């Protein structure tokens, strides 16, 4: 099997293979069909979403012997040179502006740009990390980008388009790339795992998608790491949670059920398991907030999974639907707010365990607070028959609006 990284082995070679960027690839293909290709393009967007890959594909489309074409033939010399594992083409020059963004580099590029291509139809410059080009460098390029010779094309790729000076931006066609939707990314990763011939347990792909945060390259790197460590059973959920640092779902289930039933002993036992298991308390709180977010959505939209609002395996979805039904709306919203506030307080905290225990205490004890959301949470608990406590055993808490009689002050009952 090839030792190339997964994201390199499966790098797209045509616009049809690029996922989640149809708003960019479709207009580009149409421009190629109409032979209305601009002399300069600006591809912007988050890292790992296909900017440089699309720039290479566009160069392949332009220099194909059948081109300009939206579908490179893959057979001609230019297509083979620019293929996934090809040697590259002397007429397609990639420049990393992070290390070649000075004015001298720009002047050197400008001088070489006027020489015609050696073998291809166009000489194409792909300038990656374009925001790293200095203002002086951009000014040195301005004339050649504004009025290039017929054989010259520019493709700028950047994560920060606002740092590309306006005079350059105004001379390009700007295509903003986006993060890939979780559902699209999960399906793609599943297809890659199938082609690799390695079994992956249910629940692993959503974790990988979450770790990748919408970036195809980041998600593929995470998947590559998991596949590299897979045993005879393939990639297991336990292995994925351990390697990626995510909280095991059983811990989240336990603490959520403890919140729902007001069971302080169970909640603090989970905290102890988190610490004793070597888990990061901050990661646990982050994952707990994600779980509460899912429960809030499920409580408001029971068919959230069908609508794509929540990405989770069927068994996890069933458990979450049951958990959402055990909370009142105000109680669930209050818990999510408190966990969110606690997560902010944990940044830089000297004792993360103490902060985690305080978060649990606040969620479990709405009676200790007099704010509106705590009062509403207490009402939710009363309606469900769960005893809320300000001090651990408030079964005898007086009802709201109770006015003490004389006996409460030492007087005799009448």
The 8 nearest C-alpha neighbors of each residue, nearest first, counted from 0:
[[1, 2, 3, 195, 8, 4, 5, 196],
 [2, 0, 3, 8, 4, 5, 7, 195],
 [1, 3, 4, 0, 5, 8, 7, 227],
 [4, 2, 1, 8, 7, 5, 6, 0],
 [3, 5, 7, 6, 8, 2, 223, 220],
 [4, 6, 8, 7, 223, 219, 9, 3],
 [5, 7, 9, 219, 4, 8, 10, 216],
 [8, 6, 10, 4, 5, 9, 3, 83],
 [9, 7, 5, 6, 10, 3, 4, 83],
 [8, 10, 6, 7, 11, 5, 191, 83],
 [9, 11, 7, 8, 6, 83, 12, 52],
 [12, 10, 16, 13, 17, 9, 52, 14],
 [11, 13, 56, 83, 10, 82, 16, 14],
 [14, 12, 15, 16, 11, 56, 70, 17],
 [13, 15, 17, 16, 24, 56, 12, 53],
 [14, 16, 13, 17, 18, 24, 11, 70],
 [17, 15, 11, 14, 13, 18, 12, 10],
 [18, 16, 14, 15, 11, 20, 19, 13],
 [19, 17, 20, 16, 21, 179, 183, 15],
 [18, 20, 179, 21, 183, 180, 17, 178],
 [21, 19, 22, 23, 18, 24, 176, 17],
 [20, 22, 24, 23, 25, 19, 18, 17],
 [21, 23, 20, 24, 25, 26, 176, 19],
 [24, 22, 21, 20, 25, 26, 174, 27],
 [23, 25, 21, 27, 26, 14, 22, 28],
 [24, 26, 28, 27, 21, 23, 22, 29],
 [27, 25, 29, 28, 24, 23, 30, 22],
 [28, 26, 30, 24, 29, 25, 31, 23],
 [29, 27, 69, 31, 25, 30, 26, 24],
 [28, 30, 32, 26, 31, 27, 33, 25],
 [29, 31, 27, 35, 33, 28, 32, 36],
 [30, 32, 34, 28, 29, 33, 68, 69],
 [33, 31, 29, 30, 34, 68, 28, 69],
 [32, 34, 30, 35, 31, 29, 36, 28],
 [35, 33, 31, 32, 36, 30, 67, 68],
 [34, 36, 30, 33, 31, 37, 32, 29],
 [37, 35, 30, 34, 31, 38, 33, 27],
 [38, 36, 39, 35, 172, 40, 171, 152],
 [37, 39, 152, 153, 36, 151, 40, 147],
 [40, 38, 153, 171, 37, 154, 152, 172],
 [41, 39, 154, 172, 171, 173, 155, 153],
 [40, 42, 173, 155, 154, 171, 156, 172],
 [43, 41, 156, 174, 50, 175, 155, 173],
 [44, 42, 175, 157, 158, 176, 156, 160],
 [43, 45, 176, 158, 175, 177, 46, 157],
 [46, 44, 158, 48, 47, 178, 177, 43],
 [47, 45, 48, 158, 214, 44, 49, 216],
 [46, 48, 216, 214, 215, 49, 217, 45],
 [47, 49, 214, 215, 46, 178, 50, 45],
 [50, 48, 52, 47, 51, 53, 17, 176],
 [49, 51, 53, 52, 42, 156, 48, 54],
 [52, 50, 54, 53, 49, 55, 156, 127],
 [51, 53, 49, 55, 54, 50, 56, 11],
 [54, 52, 56, 50, 55, 51, 49, 57],
 [53, 55, 51, 57, 52, 56, 50, 58],
 [56, 54, 58, 52, 53, 57, 59, 51],
 [55, 57, 59, 53, 58, 54, 13, 12],
 [56, 58, 60, 54, 59, 55, 53, 61],
 [59, 57, 55, 61, 56, 60, 62, 54],
 [58, 60, 56, 57, 62, 61, 63, 78],
 [61, 59, 57, 71, 68, 58, 63, 67],
 [60, 62, 67, 58, 59, 66, 63, 57],
 [61, 63, 59, 120, 60, 119, 58, 64],
 [62, 64, 66, 65, 60, 61, 59, 71],
 [65, 63, 66, 75, 62, 77, 67, 72],
 [66, 64, 63, 68, 67, 72, 71, 62],
 [67, 65, 68, 63, 64, 61, 60, 62],
 [66, 68, 61, 60, 31, 63, 65, 62],
 [67, 69, 66, 60, 70, 31, 32, 71],
 [70, 68, 28, 31, 60, 32, 71, 67],
 [69, 71, 68, 72, 60, 13, 14, 28],
 [72, 70, 60, 73, 63, 68, 69, 59],
 [71, 73, 74, 70, 75, 65, 63, 78],
 [72, 74, 78, 71, 75, 79, 82, 63],
 [75, 73, 72, 78, 79, 76, 77, 71],
 [74, 76, 78, 77, 73, 79, 64, 63],
 [77, 75, 79, 78, 80, 74, 63, 64],
 [76, 78, 80, 79, 75, 63, 81, 62],
 [79, 77, 73, 81, 75, 80, 76, 82],
 [78, 80, 82, 76, 81, 77, 85, 73],
 [79, 81, 85, 87, 77, 86, 78, 88],
 [82, 80, 87, 78, 79, 85, 77, 59],
 [83, 81, 85, 79, 84, 80, 78, 12],
 [84, 82, 85, 12, 10, 81, 8, 11],
 [85, 83, 82, 86, 81, 8, 80, 87],
 [84, 86, 82, 80, 81, 87, 83, 79],
 [87, 85, 80, 84, 88, 81, 82, 79],
 [88, 86, 80, 81, 85, 89, 91, 82],
 [89, 87, 90, 91, 80, 81, 86, 77],
 [88, 90, 91, 92, 87, 117, 116, 118],
 [89, 91, 122, 88, 116, 92, 123, 117],
 [92, 90, 123, 88, 89, 122, 124, 93],
 [91, 93, 124, 125, 90, 123, 94, 89],
 [94, 92, 125, 126, 124, 91, 95, 127],
 [93, 95, 126, 96, 127, 125, 92, 99],
 [96, 94, 127, 97, 98, 99, 126, 128],
 [95, 97, 100, 99, 98, 128, 131, 132],
 [98, 96, 131, 95, 99, 100, 128, 132],
 [97, 99, 96, 95, 100, 101, 131, 94],
 [100, 98, 96, 104, 101, 97, 95, 94],
 [101, 99, 132, 96, 133, 131, 98, 97],
 [102, 100, 136, 104, 103, 133, 99, 132],
 [101, 103, 136, 105, 104, 135, 106, 139],
 [104, 102, 106, 105, 101, 107, 136, 100],
 [105, 103, 107, 101, 102, 106, 99, 108],
 [106, 104, 102, 108, 136, 103, 107, 139],
 [105, 107, 109, 103, 108, 104, 139, 102],
 [106, 108, 104, 110, 105, 109, 103, 111],
 [109, 107, 105, 111, 106, 110, 112, 104],
 [110, 108, 106, 112, 107, 111, 105, 140],
 [109, 111, 107, 108, 112, 106, 113, 114],
 [112, 110, 108, 113, 109, 114, 107, 106],
 [111, 113, 109, 114, 110, 108, 151, 115],
 [114, 112, 111, 115, 110, 148, 109, 151],
 [115, 113, 112, 111, 116, 110, 122, 117],
 [114, 116, 113, 150, 117, 122, 112, 121],
 [117, 115, 122, 90, 119, 118, 121, 114],
 [116, 118, 119, 90, 115, 89, 122, 120],
 [117, 119, 116, 120, 90, 89, 77, 121],
 [120, 118, 121, 62, 116, 117, 90, 77],
 [119, 121, 62, 116, 150, 118, 122, 61],
 [122, 120, 150, 119, 151, 116, 123, 62],
 [121, 123, 90, 116, 151, 150, 91, 152],
 [124, 122, 152, 91, 153, 151, 121, 92],
 [123, 125, 92, 153, 91, 93, 126, 154],
 [126, 124, 93, 154, 155, 92, 153, 94],
 [125, 127, 155, 94, 129, 93, 156, 95],
 [126, 128, 156, 95, 129, 96, 94, 155],
 [129, 127, 157, 96, 130, 131, 156, 97],
 [130, 128, 157, 127, 131, 132, 96, 156],
 [129, 131, 162, 163, 132, 128, 157, 159],
 [132, 130, 97, 129, 96, 128, 100, 133],
 [133, 131, 100, 130, 129, 96, 136, 101],
 [132, 134, 136, 135, 101, 100, 131, 137],
 [135, 133, 137, 136, 138, 132, 164, 163],
 [134, 136, 138, 133, 137, 102, 139, 101],
 [137, 135, 102, 133, 139, 105, 101, 134],
 [138, 136, 140, 134, 139, 135, 141, 133],
 [137, 139, 141, 135, 140, 136, 134, 142],
 [138, 140, 136, 137, 141, 105, 106, 135],
 [141, 139, 137, 138, 143, 142, 105, 144],
 [140, 142, 138, 144, 143, 139, 145, 137],
 [141, 143, 145, 144, 140, 146, 139, 147],
 [142, 144, 147, 146, 145, 141, 140, 109],
 [145, 143, 141, 142, 147, 146, 140, 39],
 [144, 146, 142, 143, 141, 170, 147, 167],
 [147, 145, 143, 144, 142, 148, 141, 38],
 [146, 148, 143, 144, 151, 145, 149, 38],
 [149, 147, 150, 151, 146, 113, 143, 112],
 [150, 148, 151, 147, 121, 152, 38, 146],
 [149, 151, 121, 148, 122, 115, 120, 152],
 [152, 150, 122, 148, 149, 121, 123, 147],
 [153, 151, 123, 38, 39, 124, 122, 154],
 [154, 152, 39, 124, 123, 125, 40, 38],
 [153, 155, 40, 125, 39, 41, 124, 126],
 [154, 156, 41, 126, 129, 125, 42, 40],
 [157, 155, 42, 127, 129, 43, 128, 41],
 [158, 156, 128, 43, 129, 159, 130, 160],
 [157, 159, 44, 45, 43, 160, 46, 128],
 [160, 158, 157, 161, 162, 130, 43, 44],
 [161, 159, 162, 163, 157, 43, 158, 130],
 [160, 162, 163, 159, 164, 130, 165, 168],
 [163, 161, 130, 160, 159, 164, 131, 129],
 [164, 162, 130, 160, 161, 165, 168, 167],
 [163, 165, 166, 167, 162, 168, 134, 137],
 [164, 166, 168, 167, 169, 163, 161, 162],
 [165, 167, 169, 168, 164, 170, 141, 163],
 [166, 168, 165, 170, 169, 164, 141, 171],
 [169, 167, 165, 171, 170, 166, 164, 163],
 [168, 170, 166, 167, 171, 165, 172, 173],
 [169, 171, 168, 167, 145, 166, 39, 172],
 [172, 170, 40, 39, 168, 169, 41, 173],
 [171, 173, 40, 41, 39, 174, 170, 37],
 [172, 174, 41, 171, 40, 42, 175, 168],
 [173, 175, 42, 41, 23, 176, 43, 172],
 [176, 174, 43, 44, 42, 173, 177, 23],
 [175, 177, 44, 43, 174, 20, 48, 42],
 [178, 176, 44, 179, 175, 48, 45, 20],
 [177, 179, 213, 214, 48, 180, 45, 176],
 [178, 180, 213, 19, 177, 184, 181, 214],
 [181, 179, 183, 182, 184, 213, 178, 19],
 [182, 180, 184, 183, 185, 208, 179, 213],
 [183, 181, 185, 184, 180, 186, 310, 307],
 [184, 182, 186, 180, 185, 181, 187, 19],
 [183, 185, 187, 181, 182, 186, 188, 180],
 [186, 184, 182, 188, 187, 183, 181, 204],
 [187, 185, 189, 183, 184, 188, 190, 182],
 [186, 188, 184, 190, 189, 185, 183, 191],
 [189, 187, 191, 185, 190, 186, 192, 184],
 [190, 188, 186, 192, 187, 191, 185, 193],
 [189, 191, 193, 187, 188, 192, 186, 194],
 [190, 192, 188, 194, 193, 189, 195, 187],
 [193, 191, 195, 189, 194, 190, 197, 188],
 [194, 192, 190, 196, 191, 195, 189, 197],
 [193, 195, 191, 196, 192, 190, 197, 189],
 [194, 196, 192, 193, 197, 191, 190, 226],
 [195, 197, 193, 194, 192, 198, 191, 233],
 [198, 196, 195, 233, 192, 199, 193, 226],
 [199, 197, 233, 234, 196, 200, 232, 192],
 [198, 200, 234, 233, 235, 197, 201, 203],
 [201, 199, 235, 203, 236, 234, 202, 198],
 [202, 200, 203, 312, 199, 236, 204, 235],
 [201, 203, 312, 204, 205, 200, 236, 311],
 [204, 202, 206, 236, 205, 201, 200, 239],
 [203, 205, 207, 206, 202, 185, 208, 188],
 [206, 204, 208, 207, 203, 202, 209, 311],
 [207, 205, 209, 203, 204, 208, 210, 202],
 [208, 206, 204, 210, 209, 205, 218, 211],
 [209, 207, 205, 211, 206, 210, 218, 204],
 [208, 210, 206, 212, 207, 211, 205, 213],
 [211, 209, 207, 208, 212, 206, 218, 221],
 [210, 212, 218, 217, 208, 214, 209, 213],
 [213, 211, 209, 210, 214, 208, 218, 217],
 [212, 214, 178, 179, 211, 180, 215, 181],
 [213, 215, 47, 48, 217, 211, 216, 212],
 [216, 214, 218, 217, 47, 48, 219, 213],
 [215, 217, 47, 219, 218, 214, 6, 220],
 [218, 216, 211, 220, 214, 219, 215, 221],
 [219, 217, 211, 215, 221, 220, 216, 207],
 [218, 220, 222, 216, 221, 6, 217, 223],
 [219, 221, 223, 217, 218, 222, 216, 224],
 [222, 220, 218, 224, 223, 219, 217, 207],
 [223, 221, 219, 225, 224, 220, 226, 218],
 [224, 222, 220, 226, 221, 225, 5, 219],
 [223, 225, 227, 221, 222, 226, 220, 228],
 [224, 226, 222, 228, 227, 223, 229, 221],
 [227, 225, 229, 223, 228, 224, 222, 234],
 [228, 226, 224, 225, 229, 223, 222, 230],
 [227, 229, 225, 226, 230, 224, 234, 233],
 [230, 228, 233, 234, 226, 227, 225, 231],
 [231, 229, 233, 232, 228, 234, 226, 235],
 [230, 232, 233, 229, 234, 198, 197, 235],
 [233, 231, 230, 234, 198, 235, 229, 199],
 [234, 232, 198, 229, 230, 231, 197, 199],
 [233, 235, 199, 229, 200, 198, 225, 226],
 [236, 234, 238, 200, 237, 233, 239, 199],
 [235, 237, 239, 203, 238, 200, 240, 202],
 [238, 236, 240, 235, 239, 241, 247, 242],
 [237, 239, 241, 235, 236, 240, 242, 234],
 [238, 240, 236, 242, 241, 237, 243, 235],
 [241, 239, 245, 243, 237, 238, 242, 244],
 [240, 242, 238, 244, 239, 243, 237, 245],
 [241, 243, 239, 244, 240, 238, 225, 245],
 [244, 242, 240, 245, 241, 239, 210, 206],
 [245, 243, 241, 242, 240, 246, 278, 282],
 [246, 244, 240, 243, 247, 241, 282, 286],
 [247, 245, 283, 248, 240, 286, 244, 250],
 [246, 248, 249, 250, 240, 245, 251, 237],
 [247, 249, 251, 250, 252, 246, 315, 253],
 [248, 250, 252, 251, 247, 253, 246, 254],
 [251, 249, 253, 252, 248, 247, 254, 269],
 [250, 252, 248, 254, 253, 249, 255, 287],
 [253, 251, 249, 255, 250, 254, 256, 248],
 [254, 252, 250, 256, 251, 255, 249, 257],
 [253, 255, 257, 266, 251, 256, 252, 258],
 [254, 256, 258, 252, 257, 253, 251, 259],
 [257, 255, 259, 253, 258, 254, 252, 260],
 [258, 256, 262, 254, 260, 255, 266, 259],
 [257, 259, 255, 261, 256, 260, 363, 254],
 [258, 260, 256, 257, 261, 326, 325, 255],
 [261, 259, 257, 262, 258, 256, 385, 325],
 [260, 262, 258, 363, 259, 257, 263, 387],
 [263, 261, 257, 260, 265, 264, 266, 258],
 [262, 264, 266, 265, 261, 267, 257, 363],
 [265, 263, 267, 266, 262, 268, 257, 269],
 [264, 266, 268, 263, 262, 267, 257, 269],
 [267, 265, 263, 254, 269, 257, 268, 264],
 [268, 266, 270, 269, 264, 265, 263, 271],
 [267, 269, 265, 271, 270, 266, 264, 272],
 [270, 268, 272, 266, 267, 271, 273, 254],
 [271, 269, 267, 273, 268, 272, 274, 266],
 [270, 272, 268, 274, 269, 273, 275, 267],
 [273, 271, 269, 275, 270, 274, 276, 268],
 [272, 274, 270, 276, 278, 271, 275, 269],
 [275, 273, 271, 277, 276, 272, 278, 270],
 [276, 274, 272, 277, 273, 271, 278, 270],
 [277, 275, 273, 274, 278, 272, 271, 279],
 [276, 278, 274, 275, 279, 273, 272, 280],
 [279, 277, 273, 276, 274, 280, 283, 246],
 [278, 280, 282, 281, 283, 277, 274, 273],
 [281, 279, 283, 282, 351, 278, 284, 352],
 [282, 280, 284, 283, 279, 285, 345, 342],
 [281, 283, 285, 279, 280, 284, 286, 245],
 [282, 284, 280, 286, 281, 285, 246, 287],
 [283, 285, 287, 281, 286, 282, 288, 280],
 [286, 284, 282, 288, 283, 287, 281, 289],
 [285, 287, 289, 283, 288, 284, 282, 290],
 [288, 286, 284, 290, 289, 285, 283, 291],
 [287, 289, 291, 285, 290, 286, 292, 284],
 [290, 288, 286, 292, 287, 291, 285, 293],
 [289, 291, 287, 293, 292, 288, 286, 294],
 [292, 290, 294, 288, 293, 289, 335, 295],
 [291, 293, 289, 295, 290, 294, 288, 296],
 [292, 294, 290, 296, 291, 295, 297, 289],
 [293, 295, 291, 297, 323, 296, 292, 298],
 [296, 294, 292, 298, 293, 297, 291, 299],
 [295, 297, 299, 293, 294, 298, 300, 292],
 [298, 296, 301, 300, 294, 299, 295, 303],
 [297, 299, 295, 296, 323, 300, 294, 301],
 [298, 300, 296, 297, 301, 295, 328, 303],
 [299, 301, 297, 303, 302, 296, 298, 295],
 [300, 302, 297, 303, 298, 299, 320, 296],
 [303, 301, 305, 304, 300, 306, 297, 308],
 [304, 302, 306, 308, 300, 305, 301, 297],
 [305, 303, 309, 307, 306, 302, 308, 310],
 [306, 304, 302, 307, 303, 308, 309, 301],
 [305, 307, 303, 304, 308, 302, 309, 300],
 [306, 308, 304, 305, 309, 303, 310, 182],
 [307, 309, 303, 306, 304, 310, 305, 296],
 [310, 308, 304, 307, 303, 311, 293, 306],
 [309, 311, 205, 307, 304, 308, 312, 182],
 [310, 312, 316, 315, 309, 205, 313, 202],
 [313, 311, 315, 202, 314, 316, 201, 310],
 [312, 314, 316, 315, 317, 311, 201, 318],
 [315, 313, 317, 316, 312, 318, 311, 319],
 [316, 314, 318, 312, 317, 313, 319, 311],
 [315, 317, 313, 319, 314, 318, 311, 320],
 [316, 318, 314, 320, 315, 319, 313, 321],
 [319, 317, 315, 321, 316, 320, 322, 314],
 [318, 320, 322, 316, 321, 317, 323, 315],
 [321, 319, 323, 317, 322, 318, 316, 324],
 [320, 322, 318, 324, 319, 323, 317, 325],
 [323, 321, 319, 325, 324, 320, 318, 256],
 [324, 322, 320, 294, 325, 321, 298, 326],
 [323, 325, 321, 322, 326, 320, 298, 327],
 [326, 324, 322, 323, 259, 321, 327, 260],
 [327, 325, 324, 323, 259, 331, 330, 328],
 [326, 328, 330, 379, 329, 331, 325, 376],
 [327, 329, 331, 330, 332, 326, 298, 379],
 [330, 328, 332, 376, 331, 327, 375, 333],
 [331, 329, 376, 327, 333, 328, 332, 334],
 [330, 332, 334, 328, 333, 329, 326, 327],
 [331, 333, 329, 335, 334, 330, 328, 336],
 [334, 332, 336, 330, 331, 335, 329, 337],
 [335, 333, 331, 337, 336, 332, 362, 338],
 [334, 336, 332, 338, 333, 337, 291, 339],
 [337, 335, 333, 339, 334, 338, 340, 332],
 [338, 336, 340, 334, 339, 335, 341, 333],
 [337, 339, 341, 335, 340, 336, 342, 334],
 [340, 338, 336, 342, 337, 341, 335, 288],
 [341, 339, 337, 343, 342, 338, 336, 344],
 [340, 342, 338, 344, 343, 339, 358, 337],
 [341, 343, 345, 339, 344, 340, 338, 284],
 [344, 342, 340, 341, 345, 346, 339, 338],
 [343, 345, 341, 342, 346, 340, 348, 354],
 [346, 344, 348, 342, 343, 347, 351, 341],
 [347, 345, 348, 344, 343, 342, 281, 351],
 [346, 348, 345, 349, 344, 351, 350, 343],
 [347, 349, 345, 350, 346, 351, 344, 354],
 [348, 350, 351, 347, 345, 353, 354, 346],
 [349, 351, 353, 352, 348, 354, 345, 347],
 [352, 350, 354, 353, 348, 280, 355, 345],
 [353, 351, 355, 354, 350, 356, 280, 274],
 [352, 354, 356, 355, 350, 351, 357, 358],
 [353, 355, 351, 357, 352, 356, 358, 345],
 [356, 354, 352, 358, 353, 357, 351, 359],
 [355, 357, 353, 359, 358, 354, 360, 352],
 [356, 358, 360, 354, 359, 355, 353, 361],
 [357, 359, 355, 361, 356, 360, 341, 338],
 [360, 358, 356, 362, 357, 361, 363, 355],
 [361, 359, 357, 363, 358, 362, 364, 356],
 [362, 360, 358, 364, 359, 363, 357, 365],
 [361, 363, 359, 360, 334, 364, 358, 365],
 [364, 362, 360, 361, 261, 258, 359, 365],
 [363, 365, 366, 361, 389, 367, 388, 362],
 [366, 364, 373, 367, 368, 377, 363, 376],
 [367, 365, 389, 364, 368, 388, 387, 377],
 [366, 368, 389, 365, 364, 369, 388, 390],
 [369, 367, 366, 365, 370, 373, 364, 374],
 [368, 370, 373, 374, 371, 367, 366, 365],
 [371, 369, 373, 372, 368, 374, 375, 365],
 [370, 372, 374, 373, 375, 369, 376, 368],
 [371, 373, 375, 374, 370, 376, 333, 329],
 [374, 372, 365, 376, 375, 371, 370, 368],
 [373, 375, 377, 371, 376, 372, 378, 370],
 [374, 376, 378, 372, 377, 373, 329, 371],
 [375, 377, 330, 373, 379, 329, 378, 374],
 [378, 376, 380, 374, 379, 375, 365, 381],
 [377, 379, 381, 375, 380, 376, 382, 374],
 [380, 378, 376, 327, 382, 377, 381, 375],
 [381, 379, 385, 383, 377, 378, 382, 384],
 [380, 382, 384, 378, 383, 379, 385, 377],
 [381, 383, 379, 380, 384, 378, 385, 377],
 [384, 382, 380, 381, 385, 379, 327, 325],
 [383, 385, 381, 382, 380, 386, 379, 387],
 [386, 384, 380, 383, 381, 260, 387, 261],
 [387, 385, 394, 384, 388, 380, 381, 393],
 [388, 386, 366, 385, 364, 393, 377, 261],
 [389, 387, 393, 391, 390, 392, 364, 366],
 [388, 390, 367, 366, 364, 391, 393, 387],
 [389, 391, 388, 392, 393, 367, 364, 366],
 [390, 392, 388, 389, 393, 263, 387, 364],
 [393, 391, 388, 394, 390, 389, 395, 387],
 [394, 392, 388, 396, 395, 391, 387, 389],
 [393, 395, 392, 396, 386, 388, 387, 397],
 [396, 394, 393, 397, 392, 398, 386, 388],
 [395, 397, 393, 394, 398, 388, 387, 392],
 [398, 396, 395, 401, 399, 400, 393, 394],
 [397, 399, 401, 400, 396, 395, 402, 381],
 [398, 400, 401, 397, 402, 396, 374, 378],
 [399, 401, 398, 402, 397, 403, 396, 374],
 [400, 402, 399, 398, 397, 403, 404, 396],
 [401, 403, 400, 404, 399, 397, 398, 407],
 [404, 402, 407, 401, 405, 406, 408, 397],
 [403, 405, 406, 407, 402, 408, 412, 410],
 [406, 404, 410, 407, 408, 409, 403, 411],
 [407, 405, 410, 409, 408, 411, 412, 404],
 [406, 408, 405, 404, 409, 403, 410, 411],
 [409, 407, 406, 405, 410, 404, 403, 411],
 [408, 410, 406, 407, 405, 411, 412, 404],
 [409, 411, 406, 405, 408, 412, 407, 404],
 [412, 410, 406, 413, 409, 405, 407, 408],
 [411, 413, 406, 410, 405, 404, 409, 407],
 [412, 411, 406, 405, 410, 404, 407, 409]]
